[in-house]
Every structure is written in C-alpha cells, then in structure tokens.
Amino acid sequence: FTCHGLRGEGDGAFSPRLAGLDAGYLERQLIAYADGRRDHPQMGYIAENLTPLERRAVSLHYATMVEPRPNGQGVSLVAQRLYHVGDTQRGLASCASCHGERGEGIGPANPPLAGQPAGYVAAQLDRWRHSKRRSDPDGAMLRISQLLSPAESAALGVYAAALPGGPPSPESLGASP
C-alpha cells in the first residue's frame, strides 16, 4: 500500500493503479518480477519473497477493489491519433487494438490503461524500449516502444490516463498465469 495506495489507486506518478485490474494479469506480473523478466529492485524483492499462493492472494485482493475514476488530464492530437489509429508508415498498430478504445484492456495480456498515472505509462514504454521489461507476448511492446519517441510515449501516457475506461472485456475475466 505504500506505493500503490490503500485503495490500489497508485501514487499518481510512477506507481500504477492496481485496483480492478485482472487477477491473472497481476499474478503474471508478480511472476515476471520474481523471475527477472521485469526489472524493478523493490518489486523483484517483494515478488520473489512471496509464495505462489501469496502472489495469487495479493492479485485477487487488488482485482476485487473498486477501480478509481480516471484523472481527466489533457489531450494531445498526436497521442489521440497514435492511440486510436496508429501509424501505418512506421508499422505501428493502434494502442486501442490491444488496450481498447476506452482504455479498458482487451484480453488477458493487454491491461487497462485508463486511469493509470501518465508518468507510469510513459516510464513503462521506456522500460520496454530498453529491455528492462520483457513480459509481453511475442515482444510486441518492445517493438512498439522502440518505434515511439520519448515525447510520443509521454503524450500517450497523458492521453491514456484520461480515457474513461470501462468493464474489462469478457475474455480477460478468465485470465490466469
């Protein structure tokens, strides 16, 4: 709760909102921290000291929390276009194709982005760009992050944070590690 808040709301900067995220997704992330596919000293230490049963319990705890409302930050037209349309000249699919038009997340591997702190989203794109995060299917986020400029990543973080979100897609409800 020190970083993610008592209600799982995150810190508004670099610690993500966990409330309402899919339990299977959260558990997979804890496993990735524990085995080093996600590089973060504090989370790695915490995750590797949890048993598999404790990882599942923590994931279920956050998944059942009420999701906080998005923070309503500003809109960049460049980020809006990248998010909803992508950039075919650079081979970038839209963010919405995996994370939903409303930022709600689609499927068990694509978490909601709505309401996440803008700085957290941008920082994660940077971590993928530098292979500090390698837990995405088929390295898709590595490729995408390397095609985005740091300014585009920051703008996408602000845009995604302001999306309205919504209920997760039905297929994400059955996600498991």
The 8 nearest C-alpha neighbors of each residue, nearest first, counted from 0:
[[1, 4, 3, 5, 2, 7, 6, 9],
 [2, 0, 4, 3, 5, 10, 9, 14],
 [3, 1, 0, 4, 14, 10, 9, 15],
 [2, 4, 9, 0, 7, 14, 1, 8],
 [5, 3, 0, 7, 6, 9, 8, 2],
 [4, 6, 0, 7, 3, 8, 1, 9],
 [5, 7, 4, 8, 18, 64, 3, 65],
 [8, 6, 18, 4, 17, 3, 5, 16],
 [7, 9, 16, 6, 4, 3, 18, 67],
 [10, 8, 3, 16, 15, 14, 4, 11],
 [9, 11, 14, 12, 3, 2, 4, 13],
 [12, 10, 116, 9, 13, 14, 15, 115],
 [13, 11, 118, 116, 10, 119, 14, 117],
 [12, 14, 119, 118, 15, 116, 10, 11],
 [15, 13, 9, 10, 2, 3, 12, 119],
 [16, 14, 9, 115, 17, 119, 13, 116],
 [15, 17, 9, 8, 115, 7, 18, 3],
 [18, 16, 7, 20, 61, 15, 19, 8],
 [19, 17, 7, 64, 61, 66, 20, 62],
 [18, 20, 62, 66, 64, 65, 63, 17],
 [21, 19, 62, 17, 18, 22, 25, 61],
 [20, 22, 24, 23, 62, 25, 19, 172],
 [23, 21, 58, 25, 62, 59, 24, 26],
 [24, 22, 175, 174, 26, 176, 25, 21],
 [23, 25, 27, 21, 22, 26, 107, 28],
 [26, 24, 22, 28, 58, 23, 27, 21],
 [25, 27, 23, 29, 28, 24, 58, 55],
 [28, 26, 176, 30, 24, 25, 29, 23],
 [27, 29, 31, 25, 30, 26, 32, 24],
 [30, 28, 32, 26, 31, 27, 46, 33],
 [29, 31, 33, 27, 28, 32, 34, 26],
 [32, 30, 36, 28, 34, 37, 29, 33],
 [33, 31, 43, 37, 29, 35, 30, 34],
 [32, 34, 47, 46, 30, 43, 31, 35],
 [33, 35, 31, 32, 36, 30, 47, 37],
 [36, 34, 32, 37, 33, 38, 31, 43],
 [35, 37, 31, 133, 134, 34, 132, 32],
 [38, 36, 132, 32, 35, 31, 133, 131],
 [37, 39, 131, 35, 132, 36, 32, 40],
 [38, 40, 42, 43, 41, 37, 32, 131],
 [41, 39, 43, 42, 44, 38, 45, 32],
 [42, 40, 44, 43, 39, 45, 46, 38],
 [43, 41, 45, 44, 39, 40, 46, 32],
 [44, 42, 32, 40, 33, 46, 41, 45],
 [43, 45, 41, 42, 47, 46, 40, 48],
 [44, 46, 42, 48, 43, 47, 41, 49],
 [47, 45, 33, 43, 49, 48, 29, 44],
 [46, 48, 33, 44, 49, 45, 43, 32],
 [47, 49, 46, 45, 44, 50, 33, 43],
 [50, 48, 46, 47, 53, 54, 51, 45],
 [49, 51, 53, 52, 54, 48, 47, 46],
 [52, 50, 54, 53, 55, 49, 30, 56],
 [51, 53, 55, 50, 54, 56, 49, 57],
 [52, 54, 56, 50, 55, 51, 49, 57],
 [55, 53, 51, 57, 52, 56, 49, 26],
 [54, 56, 58, 52, 53, 57, 26, 59],
 [57, 55, 53, 59, 58, 54, 60, 52],
 [58, 56, 60, 54, 59, 55, 53, 61],
 [59, 57, 22, 55, 25, 56, 60, 61],
 [58, 60, 62, 56, 22, 57, 61, 55],
 [61, 59, 57, 58, 62, 63, 56, 64],
 [60, 62, 18, 64, 58, 63, 59, 17],
 [63, 61, 19, 59, 20, 22, 60, 21],
 [62, 64, 61, 60, 19, 59, 65, 18],
 [65, 63, 18, 61, 19, 62, 66, 60],
 [66, 64, 19, 18, 67, 63, 6, 62],
 [65, 67, 19, 18, 64, 68, 8, 20],
 [68, 66, 8, 65, 69, 18, 114, 16],
 [67, 69, 114, 70, 66, 163, 164, 113],
 [70, 68, 114, 161, 71, 113, 163, 160],
 [69, 71, 161, 72, 114, 68, 160, 116],
 [72, 70, 161, 69, 73, 160, 162, 114],
 [71, 73, 161, 70, 157, 160, 74, 158],
 [74, 72, 71, 157, 158, 75, 161, 160],
 [73, 75, 158, 76, 72, 79, 157, 78],
 [74, 76, 78, 77, 79, 154, 158, 73],
 [75, 77, 79, 78, 80, 74, 81, 158],
 [78, 76, 80, 75, 79, 81, 151, 154],
 [79, 77, 155, 81, 75, 80, 76, 154],
 [78, 80, 76, 82, 77, 81, 75, 83],
 [81, 79, 77, 84, 83, 78, 82, 76],
 [82, 80, 85, 78, 84, 79, 83, 93],
 [81, 83, 94, 93, 79, 80, 95, 78],
 [82, 84, 93, 95, 80, 81, 79, 85],
 [85, 83, 93, 80, 81, 82, 86, 92],
 [86, 84, 93, 81, 92, 91, 82, 83],
 [85, 87, 91, 88, 89, 90, 81, 92],
 [86, 88, 90, 89, 91, 85, 92, 84],
 [89, 87, 86, 90, 91, 85, 92, 146],
 [90, 88, 87, 91, 86, 146, 85, 92],
 [89, 91, 87, 88, 86, 92, 85, 146],
 [92, 90, 86, 85, 89, 87, 93, 143],
 [93, 91, 85, 90, 94, 86, 96, 87],
 [92, 94, 85, 84, 82, 95, 83, 96],
 [93, 95, 82, 96, 98, 97, 83, 92],
 [96, 94, 99, 100, 98, 93, 97, 83],
 [95, 97, 93, 94, 99, 98, 92, 100],
 [98, 96, 95, 105, 99, 109, 94, 104],
 [97, 99, 104, 95, 105, 102, 109, 94],
 [100, 98, 95, 102, 104, 103, 101, 97],
 [101, 99, 95, 102, 83, 98, 103, 96],
 [100, 102, 164, 99, 103, 162, 163, 165],
 [103, 101, 113, 99, 164, 112, 111, 98],
 [102, 104, 111, 164, 165, 99, 101, 167],
 [105, 103, 111, 98, 110, 99, 109, 102],
 [106, 104, 98, 109, 97, 168, 99, 171],
 [105, 107, 171, 170, 108, 109, 168, 104],
 [106, 108, 171, 174, 109, 24, 170, 105],
 [109, 107, 106, 110, 24, 136, 135, 105],
 [110, 108, 104, 105, 98, 106, 107, 97],
 [111, 109, 104, 108, 112, 98, 105, 20],
 [110, 112, 104, 103, 102, 113, 98, 109],
 [111, 113, 102, 115, 159, 114, 110, 160],
 [114, 112, 102, 162, 164, 160, 159, 115],
 [113, 115, 69, 160, 70, 161, 112, 116],
 [114, 116, 160, 16, 112, 113, 15, 117],
 [115, 117, 11, 119, 12, 118, 160, 15],
 [118, 116, 156, 157, 120, 119, 160, 115],
 [119, 117, 12, 121, 116, 13, 120, 122],
 [118, 120, 13, 122, 116, 117, 121, 12],
 [121, 119, 156, 123, 117, 122, 118, 124],
 [120, 122, 153, 152, 156, 124, 118, 123],
 [123, 121, 125, 119, 124, 120, 118, 126],
 [124, 122, 126, 120, 125, 121, 119, 127],
 [123, 125, 121, 127, 126, 122, 144, 128],
 [126, 124, 128, 122, 123, 127, 129, 121],
 [125, 127, 131, 123, 129, 128, 124, 132],
 [126, 128, 130, 132, 141, 124, 129, 125],
 [129, 127, 125, 144, 145, 126, 141, 130],
 [128, 130, 126, 127, 131, 125, 132, 141],
 [131, 129, 127, 132, 128, 133, 126, 141],
 [132, 130, 126, 38, 129, 127, 37, 133],
 [131, 133, 37, 127, 130, 126, 36, 134],
 [134, 132, 36, 135, 130, 37, 131, 127],
 [133, 135, 36, 132, 31, 37, 136, 28],
 [136, 134, 138, 133, 140, 137, 139, 108],
 [137, 135, 138, 139, 134, 108, 140, 133],
 [136, 138, 139, 135, 140, 134, 141, 133],
 [139, 137, 141, 136, 135, 140, 142, 133],
 [138, 140, 142, 137, 141, 143, 136, 135],
 [139, 141, 143, 142, 138, 144, 135, 127],
 [140, 142, 127, 138, 144, 139, 128, 143],
 [143, 141, 145, 139, 140, 144, 138, 146],
 [144, 142, 140, 146, 145, 141, 139, 91],
 [145, 143, 128, 147, 141, 146, 124, 142],
 [144, 146, 128, 142, 143, 147, 141, 148],
 [145, 147, 143, 144, 142, 148, 89, 91],
 [148, 146, 144, 145, 151, 152, 149, 143],
 [147, 149, 151, 150, 152, 146, 145, 144],
 [148, 150, 152, 151, 153, 147, 125, 121],
 [151, 149, 153, 148, 152, 154, 147, 155],
 [152, 150, 154, 148, 153, 149, 147, 155],
 [151, 153, 149, 121, 155, 150, 154, 156],
 [152, 154, 121, 156, 150, 151, 155, 149],
 [155, 153, 151, 157, 156, 152, 78, 158],
 [156, 154, 78, 158, 152, 157, 153, 159],
 [155, 157, 117, 120, 153, 121, 159, 154],
 [158, 156, 117, 154, 160, 155, 159, 72],
 [157, 159, 155, 161, 160, 156, 74, 154],
 [160, 158, 156, 162, 113, 161, 157, 112],
 [161, 159, 114, 113, 115, 157, 117, 158],
 [160, 162, 71, 72, 159, 158, 69, 70],
 [163, 161, 113, 159, 101, 160, 164, 102],
 [164, 162, 101, 113, 69, 161, 165, 102],
 [165, 163, 103, 101, 102, 113, 162, 166],
 [164, 166, 103, 167, 163, 101, 102, 113],
 [165, 167, 103, 168, 164, 169, 104, 19],
 [168, 166, 103, 104, 169, 165, 171, 105],
 [167, 169, 105, 170, 171, 106, 166, 104],
 [170, 168, 171, 172, 167, 106, 173, 105],
 [169, 171, 106, 172, 168, 173, 107, 174],
 [172, 170, 107, 106, 174, 173, 169, 168],
 [171, 173, 170, 169, 174, 21, 167, 168],
 [174, 172, 171, 170, 175, 107, 23, 169],
 [175, 173, 23, 107, 171, 172, 24, 176],
 [174, 176, 23, 173, 24, 22, 107, 27],
 [175, 27, 23, 26, 174, 24, 30, 25]]
